[in-house]
Amino acid sequence: MASMVTAGKPKKTFSQKLHSKQGKQLGCILAFATIPVFLLILFTYYPFAEMVKFSFFKMKYIGPRKFVGLDNYIQIFKRKDIIRTLLLALYYMVGSVAQVVLALYFATILSFKVKGSKFFKGVLFFPYLINGIAIGFIFKFFYTRGFVLDSVLQLLGFDLNNLPYWLKDQSINNWSLVYSSVWRYLGQNIILFIGSIMSVDGVLYEAAELDGANKFQTFWHVILPQIKTIVTLNIILSITGSLSAFEPPYVITSGANGTGTFFVVMNTIAHTNQKVGLASAMAVFLLCIIFVATILQKLLFKYLFRNANNDDESLAAKKAHKRAAKGAV
């Protein structure tokens, strides 16, 4: 009888299945799975593939193209202005390391009970909320001869004639630009570190205190191993960001007086000189450098934190021993 009733039910059409509850659920799943992938391919991978293709041609934005093979990549190593920008990235790398160290220091302090910690967190994070172009104009005014920085130094007793030209003197202008970059991104690193430090189990601090560890030992053996992933991430982001610095030199100095970074020179080659093939090769070359730098950093931190797992096991054993002692009492 049941089989006869089942056999008598009319089959649902495709439209009915599509508008059913199960059909709508399946449609949502497919939409969320395919649309983001389609947009990623359309706006990221396809333009990247085109850029790689352009790097093998001598071409402008409009006009004929001539296939030159690896000649654009060879030109990167022949042009002194491009090689100099790679050396210039060392300034920003030093600044990025100092930025991470300062961020870790401030984050460690602000993660615990400190008077006015919320105020200091807001003050340190605020520069990251400002647009990069606006920050460029702020520091352009800040470093201009006779303006903010020079006025403050004069109030402290310095003679204006003895002060350097912060944006023209090639012995100091790149450090001035690096400082503006560190000032902007320091707050971002601090917030990331604070979030990771606050997630560390409080029992680990108690175990370290029972062992008589001081503040530095607690940081080195408890906090740092627990946040090693975030430390690695921040350093990778900072180093790769230093290789692609653009806004400070472009807005503040327009790349003049030896401050043009790799991106500034690449922008000039692509948009002013209309050498699209060479600029595309520079972009691919920079991507390879960032990729290699990321792998080296991961290997380095894997080596530096090779004993972190043993430290975690030791602290876990102390934690278990402490619980067993409490249970015995």
C-alpha positions in Angstrom: 0.0 0.0 0.0 2.9 2.4 0.9 4.6 1.6 -2.3 1.5 2.4 -4.2 1.2 5.8 -2.5 4.8 6.6 -3.1 4.5 5.6 -6.8 1.5 7.9 -7.1 3.4 11.0 -6.0 4.2 13.3 -8.9 7.9 14.0 -9.5 9.1 17.5 -8.7 10.2 19.7 -11.6 13.6 21.3 -11.6 12.0 24.7 -10.8 10.3 23.2 -7.8 13.4 21.6 -6.6 15.3 24.8 -7.0 12.7 26.8 -5.0 12.5 24.1 -2.3 14.3 24.5 1.1 17.0 22.0 0.1 17.4 23.7 -3.3 17.8 27.1 -1.7 20.4 25.8 0.8 22.3 24.1 -2.0 22.2 27.4 -4.0 23.6 29.4 -1.1 26.4 26.9 -0.6 27.3 27.0 -4.3 27.1 30.8 -4.4 29.3 31.3 -1.4 31.8 28.7 -2.8 32.0 29.9 -6.4 31.4 33.7 -6.4 34.4 34.5 -4.2 36.6 32.1 -6.1 35.4 33.7 -9.4 36.1 37.2 -8.2 39.5 36.2 -6.9 40.5 34.7 -10.2 39.1 37.7 -12.1 40.6 40.5 -10.1 43.8 38.8 -8.7 45.1 35.7 -10.6 44.1 36.8 -14.1 45.8 40.3 -13.8 48.8 38.6 -12.2 49.1 36.2 -15.1 48.8 39.1 -17.6 51.5 40.9 -15.7 53.8 37.9 -15.9 53.1 37.8 -19.7 53.8 41.5 -20.1 57.2 41.0 -18.4 58.5 39.1 -21.5 57.6 42.0 -23.9 58.9 45.4 -24.7 55.7 47.4 -24.8 53.8 50.5 -23.8 50.3 50.7 -22.5 49.1 51.5 -26.1 50.9 50.3 -29.2 52.7 47.3 -30.6 54.4 44.7 -28.4 57.8 43.1 -29.1 58.7 39.8 -27.4 62.1 40.1 -25.8 62.2 37.0 -23.6 64.2 37.5 -20.4 65.8 40.8 -21.5 63.6 42.8 -19.0 64.8 40.7 -16.1 68.4 41.2 -17.2 67.8 44.9 -17.3 66.9 44.9 -13.6 70.4 43.9 -12.7 72.0 46.3 -15.2 70.2 49.5 -14.1 71.9 51.2 -11.2 68.8 53.0 -10.2 67.0 49.7 -9.6 69.9 48.1 -7.8 70.1 51.1 -5.5 66.5 50.8 -4.5 67.1 47.2 -3.3 69.9 48.5 -1.1 67.6 51.3 0.1 65.2 48.6 1.4 67.7 47.9 4.1 66.8 51.1 5.8 63.2 50.0 6.0 64.1 46.5 7.1 66.1 48.0 10.1 63.1 50.2 10.8 60.7 47.2 10.6 62.8 45.2 13.1 62.9 48.1 15.5 59.1 48.5 15.0 58.4 44.9 16.0 60.8 45.1 19.0 59.1 48.4 20.3 55.7 46.9 19.7 56.5 43.8 21.6 57.9 45.9 24.5 54.8 48.2 24.7 52.4 45.3 24.2 53.9 43.3 27.1 53.6 46.3 29.4 50.1 47.3 28.4 48.8 43.7 28.6 49.0 43.9 32.4 47.4 46.2 34.9 48.9 49.6 34.1 47.3 53.0 34.9 45.9 54.6 31.8 46.6 51.5 29.7 43.4 52.1 27.6 44.5 55.7 26.9 48.0 54.6 25.8 46.6 51.9 23.6 44.4 54.4 21.8 47.2 56.9 21.4 49.6 54.3 20.0 47.0 52.8 17.7 45.6 56.1 16.4 48.2 56.7 13.7 47.3 53.4 12.0 43.8 54.8 11.4 45.1 57.8 9.5 45.2 57.6 5.7 48.8 57.0 4.4 48.6 60.0 2.0 47.6 62.2 4.9 50.4 61.0 7.0 52.8 61.8 4.1 51.6 65.4 4.1 51.8 65.6 7.9 55.5 64.5 7.9 56.3 66.6 4.9 55.2 69.6 6.9 56.9 68.2 10.0 60.3 67.9 8.4 60.3 71.1 6.2 63.1 73.5 7.0 62.2 75.9 9.8 58.8 74.2 10.6 57.7 71.8 13.4 60.7 69.7 14.1 63.2 72.5 13.6 61.1 74.8 15.8 60.9 72.2 18.6 64.7 71.7 18.4 65.3 75.4 18.5 63.2 75.7 21.7 65.5 73.0 23.2 68.6 75.2 22.4 69.7 74.0 19.0 70.9 76.5 16.3 68.8 76.3 13.1 72.0 76.7 11.0 73.5 73.6 12.6 70.5 71.4 11.9 70.5 69.2 8.9 67.9 69.3 6.0 65.9 66.4 7.1 64.6 65.6 3.6 67.5 66.7 1.5 70.6 65.5 3.4 71.2 62.0 2.0 72.9 60.9 5.2 69.6 61.3 7.1 66.6 61.7 4.8 65.9 58.0 4.4 66.0 57.5 8.2 63.5 60.4 8.4 61.1 58.5 6.1 61.6 55.2 7.9 60.6 56.9 11.2 57.3 58.1 9.6 56.6 54.5 8.5 57.4 53.1 12.0 55.2 55.7 13.6 52.3 54.7 11.5 52.4 50.9 11.8 53.6 50.6 15.4 50.1 50.6 16.7 49.0 47.8 14.5 51.7 45.5 15.8 51.0 46.5 19.4 47.3 45.5 19.1 48.2 42.1 17.5 50.7 41.4 20.3 48.3 42.5 23.0 45.6 40.2 21.7 48.0 37.2 21.6 49.6 38.0 25.0 46.2 38.2 26.7 45.3 34.7 25.4 48.2 33.1 27.3 47.0 30.8 30.1 47.3 32.6 33.5 48.3 29.3 35.2 51.6 29.5 33.2 52.4 32.8 34.9 51.6 31.2 38.3 54.0 28.4 37.6 56.7 30.8 36.6 56.2 32.8 39.7 56.4 29.6 41.9 59.8 28.9 40.2 61.0 32.4 41.2 61.2 33.7 37.6 61.7 37.4 37.2 59.8 39.6 34.7 62.3 39.1 31.9 62.5 35.3 32.5 58.7 35.2 32.5 58.6 37.0 29.2 61.3 34.9 27.6 60.2 31.5 28.8 56.4 31.9 29.0 55.1 34.8 26.9 57.4 34.7 23.9 57.0 30.9 23.2 53.3 31.2 23.5 53.0 34.1 20.9 55.7 32.9 18.5 53.2 32.6 15.7 52.1 36.2 16.0 55.7 37.3 16.3 56.6 35.5 13.2 53.6 36.9 11.4 54.4 40.5 12.4 58.0 40.2 11.3 57.0 38.7 8.0 54.5 41.5 7.4 57.0 44.2 8.5 59.9 42.8 6.3 57.7 42.3 3.2 56.2 45.8 3.8 59.7 47.3 3.9 60.5 45.8 0.5 57.4 47.4 -1.0 57.5 50.8 0.8 55.8 53.4 -1.4 53.7 56.1 0.3 56.3 57.9 2.5 58.9 58.5 -0.2 56.3 59.1 -2.9 54.3 61.7 -1.0 57.0 63.3 1.2 59.9 63.6 -1.2 58.6 62.2 -4.6 61.6 60.0 -4.6 64.1 62.9 -4.8 67.5 63.1 -3.2 68.1 59.3 -3.2 64.8 58.4 -1.4 63.1 56.6 -4.3 62.2 53.0 -3.2 61.7 50.1 -5.5 57.9 50.9 -5.9 58.6 54.6 -6.6 61.1 53.8 -9.3 58.8 51.1 -10.7 55.9 53.6 -10.8 58.1 56.1 -12.7 59.2 53.4 -15.2 55.7 52.2 -15.8 53.7 55.5 -15.9 56.3 58.2 -16.8 58.7 56.3 -19.1 55.9 53.9 -20.3 58.2 50.9 -20.1 55.4 48.5 -19.0 57.3 45.3 -19.7 60.3 46.3 -17.6 57.9 47.5 -14.7 56.1 44.2 -14.9 59.4 42.3 -14.7 60.3 44.4 -11.6 57.0 43.5 -10.0 57.5 39.7 -10.6 61.1 40.0 -9.4 60.0 41.8 -6.2 57.4 39.0 -5.6 60.1 36.4 -5.8 62.3 38.3 -3.3 59.3 38.6 -0.9 58.6 34.9 -1.3 62.2 33.9 -0.6 62.4 36.3 2.4 59.3 34.8 3.8 60.6 31.2 3.6 64.0 32.3 5.2 62.2 34.0 8.0 60.0 31.0 8.7 63.1 28.7 8.8 64.9 31.2 11.1 62.0 31.3 13.6 61.6 27.6 13.4 65.3 27.3 14.5 65.0 30.0 17.2 61.9 28.5 18.7 63.0 24.9 18.4 62.9 24.5 22.2 59.5 26.1 22.6 57.6 22.8 22.5 59.9 21.4 25.2 59.2 24.6 27.3 55.5 24.1 26.8 55.7 20.5 27.9 57.7 21.5 31.0 55.2 24.2 31.9 52.4 21.7 31.4 54.1 19.2 33.7 54.5 21.9 36.4 50.8 22.8 36.0 49.8 19.1 36.4 52.1 18.8 39.4 50.6 21.8 41.0 47.1 20.5 40.5 48.1 17.1 41.9 49.6 18.9 45.0 46.3 20.8 45.6 44.3 17.5 45.2 46.5 15.8 47.8 45.9 18.6 50.3 
